[in-house]
Amino acid sequence: MFPKIEASWQTHLQNELENDYFKTLLQNVETEYATYECYPPKELIFNAFNQCSFQNTKIVILGQDPYHGIGEANGLAFSVNDTIKIPPSLRNIYREINTDFDVVFEPTSGNLERWAKQGILLLNATLTVRKDTPNSHKHLHWQQFTDKVIEILSNEKEHLVFLLWGAFAQKKAKFIDASKHLILTSGHPSPMSANQGKWFGNKHFSKANEYLKSIGKPEIDW
């Protein structure tokens, strides 16, 4: 399995893609896909990078691993394919957007590709998963790769917005230079966290747009 990653990412991640650990990782992923039903489809494993180039990246949203149900995962964190029922976490994300901007937005799709096209890297820490078994590919050490992605973004770009939702994502702040990027943290949008008052009212979407506007970059049409 050769990683089909958009050209600008290939350039910035070249050392990682040629590293022995990454080659071993891909071999292990190949074995998993040959042995078990895994998601997303092979051709979408690196979809987050292919939908949002290195140059175009303005915002990074971190997830943990892909959805593990049939037909759900499309390689973008928190996103599902058009025909799939919108998951609870994403419903809470949409709900917060409505409150944040005081609008009534009733999306019919949970596909966040349009976000990616605007410069939002929807990055899961682990890029693959076995069917019906969340976090089942943690042992493949995807995080060695995705942690490096975060570090490279932090080092080689300026004025990014990192949205770190939940304790897992917040641990990634150690790879980010807070002196040159905006880091926004809150509880996770999952129902358990959101219903405990840790998600709603964070206003991350308007705060991100205000920051982008302040540095002369186009705001996101959430």
MOWOSUL-V693844 format. One record per residue. N is the residue number from 1. RES is the residue in one small letter. PSI is psi in whole degrees, -180 to 180 (NA if undefined). OMEGA is omega in radians with two decimals (NA if undefined). Layout:
# MOWOSUL-V693844
n: [N:N]
res: [RES:RES]
psi: [PSI:PSI]
omega: [OMEGA:OMEGA]
This chain:
# MOWOSUL-V693844
n: [1:2:3:4:5:6:7:8:9:10:11:12:13:14:15:16:17:18:19:20:21:22:23:24:25:26:27:28:29:30:31:32:33:34:35:36:37:38:39:40:41:42:43:44:45:46:47:48:49:50:51:52:53:54:55:56:57:58:59:60:61:62:63:64:65:66:67:68:69:70:71:72:73:74:75:76:77:78:79:80:81:82:83:84:85:86:87:88:89:90:91:92:93:94:95:96:97:98:99:100:101:102:103:104:105:106:107:108:109:110:111:112:113:114:115:116:117:118:119:120:121:122:123:124:125:126:127:128:129:130:131:132:133:134:135:136:137:138:139:140:141:142:143:144:145:146:147:148:149:150:151:152:153:154:155:156:157:158:159:160:161:162:163:164:165:166:167:168:169:170:171:172:173:174:175:176:177:178:179:180:181:182:183:184:185:186:187:188:189:190:191:192:193:194:195:196:197:198:199:200:201:202:203:204:205:206:207:208:209:210:211:212:213:214:215:216:217:218:219:220:221:222]
res: [m:f:p:k:i:e:a:s:w:q:t:h:l:q:n:e:l:e:n:d:y:f:k:t:l:l:q:n:v:e:t:e:y:a:t:y:e:c:y:p:p:k:e:l:i:f:n:a:f:n:q:c:s:f:q:n:t:k:i:v:i:l:g:q:d:p:y:h:g:i:g:e:a:n:g:l:a:f:s:v:n:d:t:i:k:i:p:p:s:l:r:n:i:y:r:e:i:n:t:d:f:d:v:v:f:e:p:t:s:g:n:l:e:r:w:a:k:q:g:i:l:l:l:n:a:t:l:t:v:r:k:d:t:p:n:s:h:k:h:l:h:w:q:q:f:t:d:k:v:i:e:i:l:s:n:e:k:e:h:l:v:f:l:l:w:g:a:f:a:q:k:k:a:k:f:i:d:a:s:k:h:l:i:l:t:s:g:h:p:s:p:m:s:a:n:q:g:k:w:f:g:n:k:h:f:s:k:a:n:e:y:l:k:s:i:g:k:p:e:i:d:w]
psi: [111:128:118:93:137:146:-43:-34:-39:-43:-48:-22:13:-45:-38:-44:-25:-2:148:-37:-36:-37:-40:-41:-49:-37:-42:-37:-43:-43:-43:-45:-28:-23:-36:165:121:159:157:179:148:-42:-10:6:-40:28:-34:-40:-37:-24:-15:103:164:-46:-36:-12:124:-32:142:123:125:130:178:-60:169:160:146:11:162:126:5:-56:135:17:2:130:136:-3:147:166:160:-36:-2:141:136:123:159:-43:-42:-33:-39:-32:-48:-40:-41:-36:-44:-48:-43:-44:3:54:169:101:115:81:146:-6:146:15:117:22:-34:-29:-47:-40:-22:1:23:116:111:85:119:143:-36:130:-5:165:151:151:131:19:84:143:22:-15:18:-35:-13:-7:36:-32:-24:-37:-51:-29:-38:-36:-47:-44:-43:-43:-45:-42:-37:-7:168:155:43:159:123:120:109:104:116:163:-39:-51:-37:-25:-19:-7:-24:-16:1:134:103:-13:-15:-2:159:123:120:128:151:-180:169:149:1:151:-42:-48:-45:-40:-12:9:19:-3:-56:137:5:-21:33:-30:-43:-35:-41:-44:-40:-40:-46:-43:-38:-23:11:22:151:140:160:135:91:NA]
omega: [3.08:-3.08:3.08:-3.08:-3.12:-2.92:-3.09:3.06:3.09:-3.11:-3.05:-3.12:-3.02:-3.11:3.13:-3.08:-3.14:-3.10:-3.10:-3.12:-3.11:3.09:3.08:3.09:-3.12:3.09:3.13:3.07:3.11:3.13:3.12:-3.11:3.11:-3.03:-3.07:2.96:-3.04:-3.12:-0.10:3.03:-3.06:-3.04:-3.13:-3.11:-3.11:-3.07:-3.14:3.14:-3.08:3.12:-3.09:-3.07:3.10:-3.11:-3.03:-3.05:3.11:-3.10:3.07:3.03:-3.06:2.99:-3.10:3.06:-3.03:2.96:-2.99:3.10:-3.10:3.02:-3.05:-2.95:3.09:3.06:3.11:-3.12:3.12:-3.05:3.02:3.12:-3.01:-3.03:-3.06:3.07:-3.11:-3.10:-3.09:-3.13:-3.13:3.07:3.12:3.04:3.11:-3.14:3.12:3.08:3.11:-3.12:-3.08:-3.08:3.14:3.13:3.02:-3.07:-3.09:-3.10:3.10:-3.11:3.06:3.12:-3.06:-3.14:-3.13:3.03:-3.12:-3.13:3.14:3.08:3.10:3.08:-3.11:-2.92:2.95:3.13:3.03:-2.93:-3.13:-3.13:3.00:3.10:3.03:-3.09:-3.10:3.09:-3.08:3.12:3.08:-3.09:-3.13:3.07:3.01:-3.03:3.04:3.12:-3.05:3.02:3.12:3.08:3.13:-3.13:3.13:3.07:-3.13:-3.05:-2.95:3.07:3.09:3.01:2.98:3.01:3.09:3.11:-3.06:-3.04:3.12:-3.04:-3.12:-3.12:-3.09:3.09:-3.13:-3.14:-3.12:3.13:-3.01:3.09:-3.07:3.14:-3.10:3.14:3.06:3.10:3.10:-3.11:3.04:3.00:3.14:3.14:3.09:-3.08:-3.11:-3.14:-3.08:-3.11:3.06:3.08:-3.07:-3.09:-3.03:3.13:-3.14:3.09:-3.12:-3.04:3.08:3.11:3.10:3.14:3.11:3.13:3.12:3.13:-3.10:3.14:3.03:3.11:3.13:3.08:3.13:2.97:-3.09:NA]
